[in-house]
Amino acid sequence: MLAAPWVCRSCARSLRSVGSPRLLRRASTIAALPPALVERARKIAAEHDKLTTALETDFDQKTAVRAGEISRVATALREFEKASASLAELRSLLESNDTELRELARDDLESTQAQLADLGRKLSVALTPKHPFADMPCLLEIRPGPGGTEGRFFADSLFRMYRSYCENKGYPTRIVKYEVSESDGQKGSEGEVALQEAVLEVQQIGAYGEFRGESGMHRVQRVPATEKSGRTHTSAVAVWVLPSFPESPSTDAESEWDNPESDFYIDVAEVRVETMRARGAGGQHVNKTESAIRLTHMPTGTMVSMQDSRSQHTNRREAWRLLRSRMAQQKREAREELAQKLKSSVLASSQITRGDKIRTYNYQQDRCTEHRSGLDVHNLPNVLDGGEKLGEILESVQGWLTERDIQMILAEEQADAAPKGKKGK
């Protein structure tokens, strides 16, 4: 996270000159963008103007696409600079000899400061690079971590939470996998079953962008239903968020699968395919037919298995989709890890890994703590029911991700500027 809010010192100096402590306190809360970000935005806006001018005389599809991609930066910068100019004008009026003008300036100052802060945030978001999977549907994989049976019970709670949240938001979903472990018919403290693994597909466009911050270890602290002495137990559940492919891929998607440069490409010669009899409940057909499929990507050891359907063809199709999703995510994570090492050691600690405990659900305190954004939310039942409190948490994580991306942009700008500074010495 950013260490501290950016403060517009020139505003503070102007207000100090008119001797207003109250206005000075307000000025200290003004959020102003670092010069490096503003300069980056101006370069992009200049590029946008150049491309727009070129398109007026000679339309080119590639140029039009690029202009569209950076148009939000150009628009956000114009609005930010307009508000900055208004604030500068108000500061000059505060030094006026006209009492009425000074009062009018004071009346408008607070709203203009708030507007500038909001536009600064919008410009920051516009400058952050869009995740390549952001517009895709997603797969939510849920597996119990440390904690034994209690971890399996809470895995079912998280599955229900995400499914309910999607229902509340009107997002279409599909259960790809829901595998229950043996628990002698025991139920969790909230009536959960012992979940071994689940995969929920959120078919909403842009679901990956909304849920990508959910990847990591979710920790639960509560008294299990089987605990007679009332002791609180701590368990953990792992969640993965993966991009989801369409079941009936378009021509473009198929070309991505066959493109060796694509994240979605897998060399079929490197995948071992095994068929076997499905295990568990399912009747005579499951026990006698080899409908279950296991795929192993031999270079990485990545393995997926699917047995939910009686049809071997369906299980094979779903297993390949899941394997492609996992491999695409691994390639993306490998690139991000390399980029982090090359940029700045200061940012290394902000890298999200699957082992991070990103969130804690404390039943006794009726509290959910999001460790990355620092948000504490009470009314835990509403969170677990996928209500507005969970929405607040997801929004806070999006803010944290944006701030992290801004830090990475600043690190890039500083790295680019460093050689120039050395040459000038």
N, C-alpha and C positions, 0 to 999 in steps of 0.2 A: 504494500500500500504506500501511497505517497506519505512522506514523513510529516508534512505540514501544509496547510493551505497557502496558496500563493497570495501575497499581500501587495497591493498597489501602493508603494511608498510615496509616489508623487501625489496621490490623493491625500495621504496623511499630512504631507508637508503643506499642501494648500489649505487644508482645514485648520492646521495648527496656526497658520498665519492669521486667521480670523478669530482665533481664541475661543473655539467652541469645543469643550471637552466631550459633550454628547455626540457631536458630529464626528469628532476624532475617534471615539469608540466605534461608531458605525463604520468609519473608513477602514478600521483594522480588520473588518470581516469581508472586505471586498475581495473577490476571487479574480485575479488577473493571470492570464496565461504567461508562461515563461517566454522570453523573446525567441528562443529556439523554435518553439511550436508555432508562434505567429509567423516567423520567417518561413517555416516549412509550408504553412498554409498559403502565404503570399506567392511562393513559387508555384504551388499547385494551381492557384487561381489564375496566375499569369499563363500557365500552360492551357488552362481551360479557355481563356479568352482567345488565345492563339488558335486552338482547335476549332472553336466556334466560328471564328472569322474564316478559316479555311473551308469549313463546311458550307458557308454561304455561297461560295463560288464553285466548289467541286465536292460533291458528296462522296464519302468513302465509308464503307461499313465499319472497318476497323477503327477509323478516326472517331466515328459517331459513338461507338461502344466505349472508347476511352473517355470521350467527353462526358458521356452519361455517368461513368464510374466516378469521376471527380467533381461532378456538378454540385454535389451536396457540400463539398468543402468550400467551393467558390461562394455558394449561397450563404453558408454559415459565416464565412469571413466577412462578407458585406454587411450582414446584420450586426456582427460583433463590432466592426469598426464604426458603424453608424452610432451604436450605443456608446462606444468609447468617445466619439466626438461630442455627443450630447453631454456626457459626464464632464468633459473638459470645459465645455461652455458653461456648465453650472458652476464649476470651480472658479472660473473667471468672474462670474456674477457675484459669488460670495465675497469677492474683494472689491466690489463696486461701492461707490460712495452713496449710492441710492438705496435707502433703507427698504423701500418696497421691493426693489429687485432682489435684494439679499434674502428677504423673507420668501419670495416666490421660489428662489433657488433652493432654499432649505426645504421647502415643501416638496419639491420634485426630486430632491437628492436621493432619498431612501429608495423610492421606486425605481429610479434609474440604476442605482447600485445593484438592486436585486435583479433587474433585467440584464445588466451586464454579466453578472455572475452566472445566470441561467444560459445566456448565449455563449459564455466561455465554456461551459460544460458541453453544450451542443457542438461547438467547434472541436472540442477535444474528442468527442465521440466520432465526429465526421472524419477526423484525422487518423483514427485507429484502423488498422487493416482489417478487412472483413475475413472471418474464418472461411476457408474454402468449402467447408461442409455446412455452413450456417443455414442455408436455405433448404437443406434436406430434411426428410423425416428421420427419426432416430430409433435405435433399439436400446432399451434399458435392460441391462443384465444385472441380476441381483443374486448374490451368493452369500451364505453365512460365513463369517470369519471366526476368530477365536471366541469361545464362549459356550461350546457344546450345543445342547438342545435349545437353550435359551436364545442363542444366536440364530438358530433356524426359525424359531417362533417370530423373532423380530424381523427376519428377512421377509416373512409373510406380511408383517405390518407395513413395511416399506413398499412392497408390491401393491397392497391395497391403497396405500397413500397416493402413489403415483397414478394408479388407475382412477381413483376418485377425483384427483385433481384434474385429470384430462376430461372426465365426465362433466365436472363443474365448468370447465372452460369450453366444452363442446368439441374437444379434439377426438377424432376417430382413433380407436386403438384396436389392436389384435393381439391375443395371447399366442406367442410363438412357441413358448415352452413353459411348462409348469410342473415341476417334478418334486414330489413329496417324499421325504425320507421316512424310514420306519421309526415310529415313536410310541408304539403300543397304544395308539388311540389317545395319547395325551394331548391336551390343548394348552395354549399359552394363557397368560393372565388376562389377555384381551380376546380370548377365543380363537387365537391363531392356530394354524396347523404348522407342523415342522417342515419348512420348505428347504429342499436341497438346492434347487436352482430354478430361476424363472427368467424369461425373456419377454418383455412387453414391447411391442412395436407401437410407437406413436406416429400415426400416419399423417399428421398435420404438417404441411409445408412450413419449414422454419423451426421445427421441433428441436433439431439438433442445436441450433443457436440458443434456444431457450433453456435446454436441459444440460448443455455440455458442462456446466459448472457442478453438476451433481456427482461426477466421477470422484471416487475416493472412498475412504472408510467412514461409515456412519456408526457412531458409538451410542449405545443405549445403557442407561443406568436405571434399574428398577428391581423390585422384589418379585422373583418368579412365583408362579402359582404353586410350585412344589416346595417353596422355601418356608419351613415351619418356624424358624427363629426370627424371621423378619429382616434378614440381612439383605442389603442391596447388592446385586450382582452387576458386573460390567461385561457387556458383550459387544461384538462389532459385526457389521455387515458390509461387504464390498459391493459397490455399484460401479458399473462401467456404462458409459454412454457412447454408442457407436453410430456412425451414419447408416441409414437403411436404404437399400436399393429397391426399386419398383419390382413387383412380382412379375409383371409382364414388361420387361425392359423395352424402352424405345430404341430406335436405331442408334441414337447418340450414346445411350448407356451401353449398348452392346459393343460399340467401337471403343469405349473406355475399357471394357473388360479385356479386349484383345490388344490394347495398346500397351506395350512394355514400359512406357514412360508414365503410365497412369498409376495412381495409388491403388486402384481397384484390380489391377492385373495380377493374376496368379498363373504361373506355369503349371499346367495340369500334370506335367511329367514329374513335378516335385511333390505331388500329393498322393499319399497312399490311401486307397479307398477300401474299407472293410465292411462287409455285411454280417449281421449277427441276429440272433433272436432277441427280441425285446424282453426286458426284465420287468417284473412287478405285475400289477393288476392289468387285466385286459382280456382274459378269457383264453379259449382254446386257440384262436387265430394267432394271438401274440406269441403263445408258447411254441407253436409249430411252424411259424413262417419267419424267415429271415428278412424282416422288414426294417430293422434298425440299421442305421448307417453311421460309420465313424470315419471322419476325414482327418488325416494328419499331414500337416505341412512339414516335410522332413527337414528342410534347412533350419527352421526355427523351432521345431517341436510343438508348434501350435496345433491343438487338437480340438475338434468339436464332434459331438455325437447327437443324434436326433432319433427319437423313437416314438414321438407323440402320435404319429399317424399309422394306420394299418397299411397304408400304401408305401412301398419302398421308394417309389418315384417321388412322392411328396416329401418324404424324409430326406431323400437325396437333394432335392431342390432347396429345401430349407437349410440343410447343413452347408451347402455351397454358399448360400446367401450370407449365413452367419460367419463362415470362414473368410469370405471376401471382406466383410465389414471389420472383422478383427484385424486382418492383415493391413487394411487401409489405415486403420487407426494407429497401428504399430509403426507404420512408415511415417505417418504424420508426427507421432511422438518422437521418433528418432531424429527427424529434421529439426523439430523444435529444441530438442536437447542439444544438438550440435550448434544451433544458432545461439542458444543461451551461453554456451562455453566461449564462443567467439566474441560475444558482445561485452559482457561485463560480469566480473565475479560477484559484484554487489547484487546482481539480479538472480544469481544462481539459487538463492534461498526461496525465491518466489515460484520456482518450478513446481507445478502440481504433479505429484506421483500417486500411484494407486495406494501406497501405504500410508498416506496422510490421513489423520483423523480430522476430517473437515467439519464435522458437526456432531453435537451431543444432544441426545433426547433424554432428559431427566424427568422421570415420572413423579418422583416424590416432590420435586420442586415445581412441577407443572411448567417446565421451561424447556425451550429449545435454543441452543447456542450455536450460532454460525461462527466458527473460529476465524475464518479468513476476513470477513467483513466486520467482525466484532459485534454483530447484532444479537441481542437477547430478546426472545419472543416468549411471552407467557400464553396460556390457553393451549396447552399441548394437544388436547383432543381435537381442536380445530386444525392444527397442523397435520395430524395424522389422518384427519378426514379429508385432506386435500383442499382445505378452505382458504380464505383470504390471508390467513397468517402464513401459510406456506408460500403464497404468492409474494408476500413481503420479503420472505427469506430469499426466494429466487431472484427477486429484484435487487436485493442487496448484494448478492453474488455477482450479478451482471455489472453492478457498479464497481465491485472489486476487480473484476476482470478488465474493465475499461481502464481503471487506474493503473493496473499492471502493464497494460498495453502502452499507455502513455509513458510510463517509465522506460519501456523498451525503446520507444521512439526517441525520447530524450537521450538515451544511451547511444543510439545510432548517430544522432546529430553531434553529440560530443566526440564520438569516435571519428566522424568525418572531419570535424574541425581540428582535432588534435594535430595531424600532420601539418596543416596550414600554419598553426601556431608555432610549431617547431621550426618550420622553414623561415618564419619571419624573425626569429631570434638571431 
